[in-house]
Amino acid sequence: MNWYFLRHGQINSNLNKVYSGRSDEPLNALGLQQAAQAAKLVSPKSIDLVISSPLARAGQTATIVASANNINVSFDPAFNEMVFGPWEGLSEARVKQQYPLEWALWNSQPHKLKLQGRETLEELQARVIAGMRHIEAESEGKASNVLVVSHVAVIRVVALYARGLPLADYKSIAVDNCQLFPVSISEEALQASRKQTVSLGVSL
């Protein structure tokens, strides 16, 4: 199975550097244009299945892309945005002011940040990989090329996993709005993820 991950189009929170998190903020005008452009980018990939995060910004993007390519969209919470807990809805400047130590850790060693009510990168990665395993099991060879429309954090942890890189490198992955990421994960890597996801309490 070939995987492609696409970040949603632009929202105003992206411009204002706000952690929009699980809010249902819609695409802005540029975001809608980006989604239309992404539909053309995706077209040559012969996508069989389009899966979206449940959030509005991802759903809008996925619907525009899928509609242009005559594909239906399904929604899967496994690819939802990271849970930011107390940072939800705050700007980066406000987070830096209110959580100076945590902010410094997030920008230097993001994999070590643990904050009550906030998902860790390890938990996020386990959730996403478990979601991919579930889709592969459910498709039973019916889908060859899968497009997932999601968010920065999701795409970063998947990209790191696929490249065999540690979560410490989280900040090294640049993810622009409507940027397309081909993701190739070996069966060996997916099998190895089972122990990790079980140890973290993530259902396979």
KEKOLGU-388673 format. One record per atom (N, C-alpha, C, O): residue number from 1; atom name; x, y negated, z negated. Coordinates in pm, whole numbers, plus 50000, padded with zeros to 5 digits. Example, Ala and Ser with C-alpha at 12.3 -4.5 7.8 and 13.67 -1.06 7.14 Angstrom:
2
num, atomo, c1, c2, c3
1, N, 51319, 50569, 49220
1, CA, 51230, 50450, 49220
1, C, 51320, 50330, 49220
1, O, 51424, 50332, 49154
2, N, 51285, 50225, 49292
2, CA, 51367, 50106, 49286
2, C, 51290, 49997, 49213
2, O, 51341, 49886, 49196
% end
This chain:
204
num, atomo, c1, c2, c3
1, N, 50085, 50120, 50000
1, CA, 50000, 50000, 50000
1, C, 50088, 49876, 50000
1, O, 50183, 49866, 49923
2, N, 50055, 49782, 50088
2, CA, 50129, 49656, 50096
2, C, 50052, 49547, 50021
2, O, 49932, 49527, 50043
3, N, 50122, 49478, 49933
3, CA, 50059, 49376, 49851
3, C, 50106, 49237, 49892
3, O, 50223, 49215, 49923
4, N, 50011, 49144, 49892
4, CA, 50041, 49002, 49914
4, C, 49973, 48923, 49803
4, O, 49855, 48944, 49774
5, N, 50046, 48833, 49743
5, CA, 49989, 48745, 49641
5, C, 49990, 48602, 49692
5, O, 50089, 48554, 49748
6, N, 49878, 48534, 49671
6, CA, 49862, 48396, 49718
6, C, 49817, 48310, 49602
6, O, 49718, 48341, 49534
7, N, 49888, 48201, 49579
7, CA, 49843, 48109, 49476
7, C, 49726, 48027, 49531
7, O, 49721, 47999, 49651
8, N, 49634, 47990, 49443
8, CA, 49519, 47908, 49482
8, C, 49563, 47771, 49534
8, O, 49678, 47730, 49515
9, N, 49471, 47700, 49600
9, CA, 49498, 47565, 49647
9, C, 49505, 47466, 49532
9, O, 49476, 47499, 49417
10, N, 49544, 47347, 49563
10, CA, 49567, 47244, 49461
10, C, 49441, 47200, 49387
10, O, 49333, 47188, 49446
11, N, 49457, 47177, 49258
11, CA, 49352, 47117, 49176
11, C, 49413, 46992, 49111
11, O, 49535, 46976, 49110
12, N, 49329, 46907, 49057
12, CA, 49380, 46782, 49000
12, C, 49474, 46806, 48882
12, O, 49567, 46727, 48859
13, N, 49451, 46911, 48807
13, CA, 49539, 46942, 48694
13, C, 49681, 46970, 48740
13, O, 49776, 46942, 48666
14, N, 49697, 47024, 48861
14, CA, 49832, 47045, 48913
14, C, 49904, 46912, 48932
14, O, 50022, 46899, 48901
15, N, 49831, 46815, 48982
15, CA, 49889, 46682, 49003
15, C, 49925, 46616, 48870
15, O, 50026, 46546, 48860
16, N, 49841, 46638, 48769
16, CA, 49860, 46573, 48639
16, C, 49943, 46656, 48543
16, O, 49962, 46618, 48427
17, N, 49995, 46770, 48591
17, CA, 50078, 46859, 48509
17, C, 50007, 46898, 48379
17, O, 50062, 46885, 48269
18, N, 49885, 46947, 48397
18, CA, 49802, 46991, 48286
18, C, 49786, 47143, 48292
18, O, 49769, 47199, 48401
19, N, 49792, 47208, 48178
19, CA, 49769, 47352, 48173
19, C, 49619, 47377, 48181
19, O, 49549, 47378, 48080
20, N, 49571, 47397, 48303
20, CA, 49427, 47416, 48324
20, C, 49380, 47551, 48270
20, O, 49263, 47565, 48233
21, N, 49470, 47649, 48266
21, CA, 49438, 47778, 48205
21, C, 49313, 47843, 48259
21, O, 49300, 47863, 48380
22, N, 49220, 47877, 48169
22, CA, 49099, 47948, 48208
22, C, 48983, 47855, 48245
22, O, 48869, 47900, 48256
23, N, 49010, 47726, 48263
23, CA, 48903, 47634, 48303
23, C, 48860, 47665, 48446
23, O, 48936, 47723, 48524
24, N, 48737, 47627, 48479
24, CA, 48685, 47652, 48613
24, C, 48694, 47529, 48702
24, O, 48601, 47498, 48776
25, N, 48803, 47460, 48693
25, CA, 48825, 47341, 48776
25, C, 48831, 47379, 48924
25, O, 48902, 47473, 48960
26, N, 48758, 47308, 49009
26, CA, 48756, 47342, 49152
26, C, 48875, 47284, 49228
26, O, 48948, 47200, 49176
27, N, 48891, 47328, 49349
27, CA, 48994, 47273, 49438
27, C, 48964, 47126, 49467
27, O, 48848, 47087, 49476
28, N, 49069, 47046, 49481
28, CA, 49049, 46909, 49529
28, C, 49054, 46909, 49682
28, O, 49063, 47016, 49743
29, N, 49048, 46792, 49742
29, CA, 49041, 46783, 49889
29, C, 49163, 46848, 49955
29, O, 49150, 46921, 50053
30, N, 49280, 46822, 49900
30, CA, 49401, 46882, 49956
30, C, 49400, 47033, 49937
30, O, 49444, 47108, 50024
31, N, 49350, 47077, 49823
31, CA, 49342, 47220, 49796
31, C, 49256, 47293, 49897
31, O, 49289, 47404, 49939
32, N, 49147, 47232, 49937
32, CA, 49060, 47292, 50039
32, C, 49132, 47302, 50173
32, O, 49118, 47401, 50244
33, N, 49209, 47199, 50207
33, CA, 49288, 47201, 50330
33, C, 49394, 47310, 50324
33, O, 49418, 47381, 50422
34, N, 49458, 47323, 50209
34, CA, 49561, 47425, 50193
34, C, 49503, 47565, 50208
34, O, 49566, 47653, 50268
35, N, 49383, 47587, 50156
35, CA, 49319, 47717, 50168
35, C, 49290, 47750, 50314
35, O, 49307, 47864, 50358
36, N, 49245, 47649, 50389
36, CA, 49218, 47670, 50532
36, C, 49346, 47704, 50607
36, O, 49345, 47788, 50698
37, N, 49455, 47640, 50570
37, CA, 49584, 47670, 50633
37, C, 49632, 47809, 50595
37, O, 49691, 47881, 50676
38, N, 49605, 47847, 50469
38, CA, 49645, 47980, 50423
38, C, 49572, 48090, 50499
38, O, 49627, 48197, 50521
39, N, 49448, 48063, 50539
39, CA, 49371, 48161, 50615
39, C, 49443, 48196, 50745
39, O, 49442, 48311, 50789
40, N, 49504, 48096, 50807
40, CA, 49580, 48120, 50931
40, C, 49709, 48196, 50902
40, O, 49752, 48279, 50981
41, N, 49769, 48166, 50789
41, CA, 49892, 48233, 50749
41, C, 49868, 48380, 50721
41, O, 49953, 48465, 50751
42, N, 49754, 48410, 50664
42, CA, 49720, 48547, 50625
42, C, 49676, 48631, 50744
42, O, 49694, 48753, 50744
43, N, 49619, 48568, 50844
43, CA, 49559, 48637, 50958
43, C, 49645, 48747, 51020
43, O, 49592, 48856, 51045
44, N, 49773, 48726, 51046
44, CA, 49855, 48832, 51109
44, C, 49885, 48951, 51018
44, O, 49941, 49051, 51065
45, N, 49851, 48943, 50891
45, CA, 49887, 49048, 50795
45, C, 49790, 49167, 50796
45, O, 49813, 49265, 50726
46, N, 49683, 49158, 50872
46, CA, 49584, 49267, 50881
46, C, 49536, 49310, 50743
46, O, 49540, 49428, 50708
47, N, 49490, 49212, 50666
47, CA, 49444, 49239, 50529
47, C, 49315, 49320, 50531
47, O, 49222, 49289, 50605
48, N, 49311, 49425, 50449
48, CA, 49192, 49510, 50436
48, C, 49106, 49471, 50317
48, O, 48984, 49488, 50318
49, N, 49172, 49418, 50214
49, CA, 49104, 49394, 50088
49, C, 49152, 49262, 50028
49, O, 49273, 49239, 50016
50, N, 49057, 49176, 49990
50, CA, 49091, 49050, 49924
50, C, 49036, 49053, 49783
50, O, 48916, 49071, 49762
51, N, 49124, 49036, 49687
51, CA, 49087, 49038, 49546
51, C, 49125, 48904, 49485
51, O, 49233, 48852, 49511
52, N, 49036, 48848, 49406
52, CA, 49059, 48716, 49349
52, C, 49050, 48717, 49197
52, O, 48977, 48796, 49138
53, N, 49124, 48629, 49137
53, CA, 49103, 48594, 48996
53, C, 48960, 48542, 48985
53, O, 48909, 48485, 49082
54, N, 48894, 48559, 48871
54, CA, 48755, 48512, 48856
54, C, 48740, 48360, 48850
54, O, 48628, 48310, 48861
55, N, 48849, 48286, 48834
55, CA, 48838, 48141, 48818
55, C, 48803, 48072, 48949
55, O, 48838, 48119, 49057
56, N, 48732, 47959, 48937
56, CA, 48677, 47889, 49055
56, C, 48783, 47854, 49158
56, O, 48761, 47874, 49277
57, N, 48897, 47803, 49113
57, CA, 48999, 47758, 49208
57, C, 49054, 47874, 49291
57, O, 49084, 47857, 49410
58, N, 49066, 47990, 49230
58, CA, 49111, 48107, 49303
58, C, 48999, 48161, 49391
58, O, 49021, 48198, 49507
59, N, 48878, 48165, 49336
59, CA, 48764, 48215, 49413
59, C, 48736, 48133, 49537
59, O, 48706, 48188, 49643
60, N, 48745, 48001, 49525
60, CA, 48725, 47915, 49642
60, C, 48830, 47945, 49748
60, O, 48798, 47958, 49866
61, N, 48954, 47954, 49705
61, CA, 49063, 47982, 49798
61, C, 49043, 48116, 49866
61, O, 49055, 48128, 49988
62, N, 49011, 48218, 49787
62, CA, 48993, 48352, 49840
62, C, 48876, 48358, 49938
62, O, 48884, 48424, 50041
63, N, 48768, 48288, 49906
63, CA, 48650, 48289, 49993
63, C, 48680, 48224, 50127
63, O, 48637, 48274, 50231
64, N, 48753, 48114, 50125
64, CA, 48790, 48047, 50251
64, C, 48880, 48136, 50335
64, O, 48860, 48150, 50456
65, N, 48979, 48197, 50272
65, CA, 49072, 48284, 50344
65, C, 49001, 48408, 50397
65, O, 49019, 48445, 50513
66, N, 48920, 48471, 50312
66, CA, 48852, 48594, 50351
66, C, 48748, 48570, 50460
66, O, 48736, 48648, 50555
67, N, 48671, 48460, 50445
67, CA, 48568, 48429, 50544
67, C, 48628, 48408, 50682
67, O, 48571, 48452, 50782
68, N, 48741, 48341, 50688
68, CA, 48806, 48315, 50817
68, C, 48857, 48443, 50882
68, O, 48879, 48448, 51003
69, N, 48875, 48546, 50799
69, CA, 48927, 48673, 50850
69, C, 48825, 48787, 50843
69, O, 48859, 48904, 50857
70, N, 48697, 48748, 50819
70, CA, 48588, 48846, 50816
70, C, 48609, 48959, 50715
70, O, 48592, 49077, 50746
71, N, 48647, 48919, 50594
71, CA, 48670, 49016, 50486
71, C, 48589, 48973, 50365
71, O, 48573, 48853, 50340
72, N, 48538, 49068, 50290
72, CA, 48467, 49037, 50166
72, C, 48567, 49015, 50053
72, O, 48680, 49062, 50057
73, N, 48523, 48942, 49951
73, CA, 48606, 48915, 49835
73, C, 48551, 48988, 49713
73, O, 48430, 48987, 49688
74, N, 48639, 49051, 49638
74, CA, 48601, 49106, 49508
74, C, 48682, 49034, 49400
74, O, 48787, 48976, 49429
75, N, 48632, 49038, 49278
75, CA, 48696, 48964, 49169
75, C, 48743, 49061, 49061
75, O, 48672, 49156, 49026
76, N, 48862, 49036, 49010
76, CA, 48920, 49127, 48911
76, C, 48989, 49046, 48801
76, O, 49083, 48971, 48829
77, N, 48944, 49061, 48676
77, CA, 49004, 48986, 48566
77, C, 49150, 49021, 48539
77, O, 49219, 48947, 48467
78, N, 49198, 49132, 48595
78, CA, 49339, 49168, 48577
78, C, 49431, 49061, 48633
78, O, 49546, 49049, 48592
79, N, 49378, 48982, 48729
79, CA, 49460, 48881, 48795
79, C, 49423, 48739, 48754
79, O, 49455, 48641, 48821
80, N, 49353, 48731, 48640
80, CA, 49315, 48601, 48586
80, C, 49440, 48527, 48539
80, O, 49546, 48587, 48518
81, N, 49426, 48396, 48521
81, CA, 49538, 48315, 48474
81, C, 49581, 48359, 48335
81, O, 49504, 48419, 48260
82, N, 49704, 48329, 48302
82, CA, 49758, 48356, 48170
82, C, 49675, 48283, 48064
82, O, 49627, 48172, 48088
83, N, 49659, 48345, 47949
83, CA, 49590, 48280, 47837
83, C, 49691, 48189, 47767
83, O, 49789, 48236, 47711
84, N, 49666, 48058, 47771
84, CA, 49761, 47962, 47714
84, C, 49728, 47923, 47570
84, O, 49803, 47848, 47508
85, N, 49617, 47971, 47518
85, CA, 49584, 47946, 47378
85, C, 49577, 47798, 47346
85, O, 49503, 47725, 47412
86, N, 49652, 47751, 47245
86, CA, 49643, 47612, 47202
86, C, 49695, 47511, 47304
86, O, 49675, 47391, 47289
87, N, 49762, 47560, 47407
87, CA, 49812, 47469, 47512
87, C, 49707, 47443, 47619
87, O, 49724, 47356, 47704
88, N, 49600, 47519, 47614
88, CA, 49494, 47507, 47715
88, C, 49442, 47364, 47724
88, O, 49401, 47305, 47624
89, N, 49443, 47308, 47845
89, CA, 49389, 47175, 47869
89, C, 49483, 47062, 47833
89, O, 49448, 46945, 47850
90, N, 49602, 47094, 47783
90, CA, 49699, 46990, 47746
90, C, 49796, 46964, 47861
90, O, 49827, 47054, 47939
91, N, 49844, 46842, 47868
91, CA, 49946, 46809, 47967
91, C, 50081, 46858, 47916
91, O, 50098, 46884, 47797
92, N, 50176, 46872, 48006
92, CA, 50309, 46912, 47965
92, C, 50367, 46813, 47865
92, O, 50434, 46852, 47769
93, N, 50343, 46684, 47888
93, CA, 50393, 46580, 47798
93, C, 50335, 46596, 47657
93, O, 50406, 46578, 47558
94, N, 50206, 46628, 47649
94, CA, 50141, 46645, 47520
94, C, 50194, 46771, 47449
94, O, 50217, 46770, 47328
95, N, 50213, 46878, 47526
95, CA, 50268, 47001, 47467
95, C, 50407, 46976, 47411
95, O, 50440, 47020, 47301
96, N, 50489, 46904, 47487
96, CA, 50625, 46873, 47442
96, C, 50623, 46793, 47312
96, O, 50709, 46810, 47226
97, N, 50523, 46706, 47300
97, CA, 50511, 46621, 47181
97, C, 50460, 46700, 47061
97, O, 50513, 46686, 46950
98, N, 50357, 46783, 47083
98, CA, 50293, 46853, 46972
98, C, 50363, 46984, 46934
98, O, 50356, 47027, 46819
99, N, 50431, 47046, 47029
99, CA, 50498, 47174, 47006
99, C, 50643, 47167, 47054
99, O, 50681, 47242, 47144
100, N, 50724, 47080, 46997
100, CA, 50860, 47058, 47049
100, C, 50948, 47182, 47048
100, O, 51021, 47206, 47144
101, N, 50943, 47262, 46941
101, CA, 51026, 47381, 46934
101, C, 50980, 47488, 47033
101, O, 51061, 47550, 47102
102, N, 50849, 47508, 47038
102, CA, 50792, 47607, 47130
102, C, 50815, 47565, 47275
102, O, 50841, 47648, 47362
103, N, 50804, 47435, 47300
103, CA, 50826, 47383, 47435
103, C, 50970, 47407, 47479
103, O, 50994, 47447, 47593
104, N, 51064, 47384, 47390
104, CA, 51204, 47405, 47421
104, C, 51231, 47553, 47450
104, O, 51306, 47586, 47543
105, N, 51170, 47641, 47371
105, CA, 51187, 47785, 47393
105, C, 51125, 47827, 47525
105, O, 51183, 47907, 47598
106, N, 51007, 47775, 47555
106, CA, 50937, 47808, 47680
106, C, 51020, 47771, 47803
106, O, 51012, 47839, 47905
107, N, 51098, 47666, 47793
107, CA, 51178, 47621, 47906
107, C, 51318, 47679, 47910
107, O, 51390, 47664, 48009
108, N, 51358, 47746, 47803
108, CA, 51492, 47805, 47801
108, C, 51487, 47958, 47798
108, O, 51564, 48024, 47868
109, N, 51397, 48014, 47716
109, CA, 51382, 48158, 47705
109, C, 51232, 48192, 47700
109, O, 51182, 48235, 47596
110, N, 51163, 48173, 47810
110, CA, 51016, 48187, 47811
110, C, 50965, 48323, 47767
110, O, 50854, 48333, 47713
111, N, 51043, 48427, 47788
111, CA, 51001, 48562, 47750
111, C, 50995, 48581, 47598
111, O, 50936, 48678, 47550
112, N, 51055, 48491, 47524
112, CA, 51058, 48503, 47378
112, C, 50948, 48424, 47308
112, O, 50930, 48436, 47186
113, N, 50874, 48345, 47384
113, CA, 50771, 48262, 47321
113, C, 50652, 48345, 47276
113, O, 50590, 48417, 47355
114, N, 50621, 48335, 47149
114, CA, 50502, 48400, 47092
114, C, 50427, 48295, 47012
114, O, 50480, 48238, 46916
115, N, 50303, 48269, 47053
115, CA, 50222, 48166, 46991
115, C, 50083, 48224, 46969
115, O, 50027, 48285, 47060
116, N, 50027, 48206, 46852
116, CA, 49896, 48264, 46821
116, C, 49792, 48220, 46924
116, O, 49778, 48101, 46952
117, N, 49720, 48317, 46980
117, CA, 49617, 48288, 47078
117, C, 49670, 48274, 47219
117, O, 49593, 48248, 47312
118, N, 49799, 48290, 47237
118, CA, 49862, 48273, 47368
118, C, 49919, 48406, 47416
118, O, 49986, 48476, 47340
119, N, 49894, 48440, 47539
119, CA, 49944, 48564, 47598
119, C, 50096, 48553, 47618
119, O, 50145, 48450, 47663
120, N, 50169, 48659, 47585
120, CA, 50312, 48660, 47613
120, C, 50334, 48702, 47758
120, O, 50245, 48759, 47822
121, N, 50452, 48675, 47809
121, CA, 50483, 48715, 47947
121, C, 50482, 48867, 47960
121, O, 50442, 48921, 48064
122, N, 50526, 48936, 47857
122, CA, 50525, 49082, 47860
122, C, 50382, 49136, 47868
122, O, 50354, 49228, 47944
123, N, 50294, 49078, 47790
123, CA, 50152, 49120, 47793
123, C, 50089, 49089, 47928
123, O, 50013, 49170, 47982
124, N, 50121, 48973, 47982
124, CA, 50067, 48934, 48113
124, C, 50114, 49030, 48221
124, O, 50034, 49078, 48301
125, N, 50241, 49058, 48223
125, CA, 50296, 49147, 48325
125, C, 50234, 49286, 48316
125, O, 50201, 49347, 48418
126, N, 50218, 49336, 48194
126, CA, 50156, 49467, 48176
126, C, 50012, 49468, 48227
126, O, 49970, 49565, 48290
127, N, 49939, 49361, 48201
127, CA, 49800, 49351, 48247
127, C, 49791, 49354, 48400
127, O, 49707, 49423, 48457
128, N, 49878, 49279, 48465
128, CA, 49874, 49269, 48611
128, C, 49916, 49400, 48677
128, O, 49852, 49444, 48773
129, N, 50022, 49461, 48628
129, CA, 50067, 49588, 48686
129, C, 49963, 49696, 48666
129, O, 49941, 49779, 48754
130, N, 49898, 49696, 48549
130, CA, 49790, 49793, 48525
130, C, 49676, 49772, 48624
130, O, 49617, 49868, 48672
131, N, 49646, 49645, 48654
131, CA, 49542, 49613, 48752
131, C, 49576, 49665, 48891
131, O, 49490, 49715, 48962
132, N, 49702, 49652, 48927
132, CA, 49747, 49702, 49058
132, C, 49737, 49853, 49065
132, O, 49695, 49909, 49166
133, N, 49775, 49920, 48957
133, CA, 49765, 50066, 48951
133, C, 49619, 50111, 48968
133, O, 49590, 50207, 49039
134, N, 49530, 50039, 48901
134, CA, 49388, 50074, 48907
134, C, 49335, 50060, 49050
134, O, 49260, 50145, 49098
135, N, 49372, 49952, 49117
135, CA, 49326, 49929, 49255
135, C, 49380, 50036, 49349
135, O, 49308, 50085, 49436
136, N, 49506, 50073, 49332
136, CA, 49563, 50177, 49416
136, C, 49491, 50310, 49395
136, O, 49467, 50384, 49490
137, N, 49457, 50339, 49271
137, CA, 49386, 50463, 49242
137, C, 49245, 50462, 49299
137, O, 49197, 50563, 49350
138, N, 49178, 50347, 49289
138, CA, 49041, 50334, 49338
138, C, 49032, 50336, 49490
138, O, 48935, 50388, 49546
139, N, 49132, 50280, 49557
139, CA, 49126, 50268, 49703
139, C, 49147, 50402, 49771
139, O, 49092, 50426, 49879
140, N, 49226, 50490, 49710
140, CA, 49250, 50624, 49763
140, C, 49284, 50621, 49912
140, O, 49230, 50699, 49991
141, N, 49374, 50532, 49948
141, CA, 49420, 50524, 50086
141, C, 49329, 50449, 50181
141, O, 49358, 50441, 50301
142, N, 49219, 50393, 50130
142, CA, 49125, 50323, 50218
142, C, 49175, 50183, 50257
142, O, 49135, 50129, 50359
143, N, 49262, 50126, 50175
143, CA, 49315, 49993, 50202
143, C, 49467, 50001, 50214
143, O, 49533, 50058, 50127
144, N, 49520, 49944, 50320
144, CA, 49665, 49945, 50340
144, C, 49729, 49813, 50301
144, O, 49841, 49810, 50250
145, N, 49657, 49702, 50326
145, CA, 49711, 49569, 50301
145, C, 49617, 49490, 50210
145, O, 49503, 49461, 50248
146, N, 49665, 49457, 50092
146, CA, 49581, 49393, 49991
146, C, 49632, 49251, 49962
146, O, 49751, 49229, 49941
147, N, 49539, 49157, 49962
147, CA, 49571, 49019, 49927
147, C, 49509, 48988, 49791
147, O, 49389, 49008, 49771
148, N, 49590, 48939, 49698
148, CA, 49543, 48896, 49567
148, C, 49560, 48745, 49557
148, O, 49671, 48693, 49572
149, N, 49451, 48675, 49533
149, CA, 49456, 48529, 49516
149, C, 49456, 48500, 49366
149, O, 49361, 48534, 49295
150, N, 49563, 48437, 49320
150, CA, 49581, 48425, 49176
150, C, 49652, 48295, 49137
150, O, 49631, 48191, 49199
151, N, 49737, 48304, 49034
151, CA, 49793, 48186, 48970
151, C, 49944, 48197, 48954
151, O, 50002, 48305, 48971
152, N, 50007, 48086, 48920
152, CA, 50152, 48081, 48909
152, C, 50208, 48190, 48817
152, O, 50296, 48267, 48857
153, N, 50157, 48196, 48695
153, CA, 50212, 48291, 48597
153, C, 50201, 48434, 48646
153, O, 50294, 48513, 48632
154, N, 50085, 48468, 48702
154, CA, 50064, 48604, 48753
154, C, 50163, 48636, 48863
154, O, 50225, 48743, 48862
155, N, 50178, 48545, 48956
155, CA, 50268, 48569, 49070
155, C, 50413, 48579, 49025
155, O, 50489, 48661, 49076
156, N, 50451, 48496, 48931
156, CA, 50589, 48501, 48882
156, C, 50623, 48636, 48818
156, O, 50727, 48694, 48847
157, N, 50535, 48685, 48731
157, CA, 50568, 48811, 48662
157, C, 50565, 48929, 48758
157, O, 50640, 49025, 48740
158, N, 50479, 48923, 48859
158, CA, 50475, 49030, 48960
158, C, 50601, 49026, 49046
158, O, 50662, 49130, 49073
159, N, 50640, 48907, 49088
159, CA, 50760, 48892, 49170
159, C, 50884, 48940, 49096
159, O, 50969, 49007, 49154
160, N, 50894, 48907, 48969
160, CA, 51009, 48951, 48889
160, C, 51010, 49103, 48876
160, O, 51114, 49166, 48889
161, N, 50893, 49160, 48852
161, CA, 50882, 49305, 48838
161, C, 50925, 49375, 48967
161, O, 51001, 49472, 48964
162, N, 50875, 49324, 49080
162, CA, 50905, 49385, 49209
162, C, 51054, 49375, 49243
162, O, 51109, 49463, 49308
163, N, 51117, 49268, 49197
163, CA, 51259, 49248, 49227
163, C, 51351, 49307, 49122
163, O, 51473, 49298, 49133
164, N, 51292, 49368, 49021
164, CA, 51372, 49429, 48917
164, C, 51444, 49328, 48830
164, O, 51551, 49357, 48775
165, N, 51386, 49210, 48817
165, CA, 51447, 49103, 48739
165, C, 51378, 49088, 48604
165, O, 51260, 49120, 48592
166, N, 51448, 49043, 48502
166, CA, 51389, 49029, 48369
166, C, 51296, 48910, 48358
166, O, 51304, 48815, 48436
167, N, 51206, 48917, 48261
167, CA, 51114, 48807, 48238
167, C, 51185, 48680, 48194
167, O, 51128, 48571, 48199
168, N, 51309, 48693, 48151
168, CA, 51390, 48576, 48116
168, C, 51408, 48483, 48237
168, O, 51434, 48364, 48221
169, N, 51394, 48540, 48360
169, CA, 51409, 48462, 48483
169, C, 51279, 48399, 48531
169, O, 51269, 48353, 48645
170, N, 51179, 48399, 48444
170, CA, 51045, 48351, 48481
170, C, 51047, 48215, 48550
170, O, 50979, 48197, 48651
171, N, 51123, 48122, 48499
171, CA, 51123, 47986, 48553
171, C, 51196, 47975, 48687
171, O, 51189, 47871, 48753
172, N, 51266, 48080, 48727
172, CA, 51344, 48075, 48851
172, C, 51258, 48096, 48975
172, O, 51305, 48072, 49087
173, N, 51134, 48140, 48957
173, CA, 51045, 48167, 49071
173, C, 50957, 48045, 49098
173, O, 50870, 48011, 49017
174, N, 50980, 47980, 49210
174, CA, 50897, 47865, 49249
174, C, 50773, 47915, 49320
174, O, 50781, 47998, 49410
175, N, 50658, 47863, 49281
175, CA, 50531, 47907, 49340
175, C, 50448, 47783, 49375
175, O, 50391, 47720, 49287
176, N, 50442, 47750, 49502
176, CA, 50365, 47634, 49546
176, C, 50219, 47672, 49571
176, O, 50187, 47790, 49587
177, N, 50133, 47575, 49574
177, CA, 49992, 47600, 49606
177, C, 49980, 47665, 49743
177, O, 50038, 47618, 49841
178, N, 49904, 47774, 49747
178, CA, 49878, 47851, 49870
178, C, 50005, 47907, 49934
178, O, 50009, 47930, 50055
179, N, 50106, 47928, 49853
179, CA, 50226, 47998, 49901
179, C, 50199, 48147, 49897
179, O, 50144, 48198, 49799
180, N, 50238, 48218, 50003
180, CA, 50213, 48361, 50016
180, C, 50337, 48440, 49977
180, O, 50447, 48413, 50025
181, N, 50319, 48539, 49889
181, CA, 50429, 48623, 49842
181, C, 50404, 48768, 49879
181, O, 50315, 48830, 49823
182, N, 50481, 48825, 49973
182, CA, 50474, 48970, 49994
182, C, 50538, 49037, 49873
182, O, 50645, 48997, 49829
183, N, 50473, 49139, 49820
183, CA, 50523, 49208, 49701
183, C, 50531, 49357, 49729
183, O, 50431, 49421, 49763
184, N, 50649, 49412, 49716
184, CA, 50670, 49555, 49738
184, C, 50714, 49619, 49608
184, O, 50823, 49590, 49558
185, N, 50631, 49705, 49553
185, CA, 50661, 49774, 49428
185, C, 50664, 49924, 49454
185, O, 50566, 49982, 49501
186, N, 50778, 49985, 49425
186, CA, 50793, 50128, 49451
186, C, 50704, 50210, 49357
186, O, 50666, 50163, 49250
187, N, 50672, 50330, 49399
187, CA, 50593, 50420, 49316
187, C, 50667, 50452, 49187
187, O, 50607, 50468, 49081
188, N, 50800, 50462, 49198
188, CA, 50881, 50490, 49079
188, C, 50864, 50378, 48975
188, O, 50855, 50403, 48855
189, N, 50861, 50254, 49025
189, CA, 50846, 50141, 48933
189, C, 50708, 50141, 48869
189, O, 50694, 50111, 48750
190, N, 50606, 50173, 48948
190, CA, 50470, 50177, 48894
190, C, 50457, 50288, 48790
190, O, 50390, 50270, 48688
191, N, 50520, 50402, 48815
191, CA, 50515, 50511, 48718
191, C, 50586, 50470, 48589
191, O, 50540, 50501, 48479
192, N, 50698, 50401, 48604
192, CA, 50775, 50358, 48487
192, C, 50697, 50258, 48403
192, O, 50718, 50248, 48282
193, N, 50605, 50184, 48469
193, CA, 50529, 50083, 48397
193, C, 50427, 50145, 48302
193, O, 50378, 50077, 48211
194, N, 50395, 50272, 48321
194, CA, 50293, 50336, 48240
194, C, 50326, 50332, 48091
194, O, 50241, 50298, 48008
195, N, 50450, 50367, 48058
195, CA, 50490, 50366, 47917
195, C, 50480, 50228, 47858
195, O, 50439, 50211, 47743
196, N, 50520, 50128, 47937
196, CA, 50515, 49989, 47888
196, C, 50373, 49945, 47862
196, O, 50345, 49888, 47757
197, N, 50282, 49971, 47956
197, CA, 50145, 49926, 47942
197, C, 50074, 49999, 47828
197, O, 49994, 49940, 47757
198, N, 50105, 50128, 47811
198, CA, 50044, 50203, 47702
198, C, 50093, 50150, 47568
198, O, 50014, 50135, 47474
199, N, 50223, 50121, 47558
199, CA, 50280, 50072, 47433
199, C, 50223, 49936, 47395
199, O, 50219, 49901, 47277
200, N, 50179, 49858, 47495
200, CA, 50122, 49726, 47470
200, C, 49970, 49731, 47452
200, O, 49906, 49629, 47428
201, N, 49914, 49851, 47463
201, CA, 49770, 49864, 47444
201, C, 49688, 49823, 47564
201, O, 49571, 49788, 47549
202, N, 49747, 49826, 47684
202, CA, 49675, 49791, 47806
202, C, 49624, 49917, 47872
202, O, 49701, 50009, 47900
203, N, 49494, 49924, 47896
203, CA, 49434, 50043, 47954
203, C, 49472, 50059, 48099
203, O, 49467, 49963, 48176
204, N, 49509, 50181, 48137
204, CA, 49538, 50210, 48277
204, C, 49414, 50267, 48344
204, O, 49418, 50299, 48463
% end
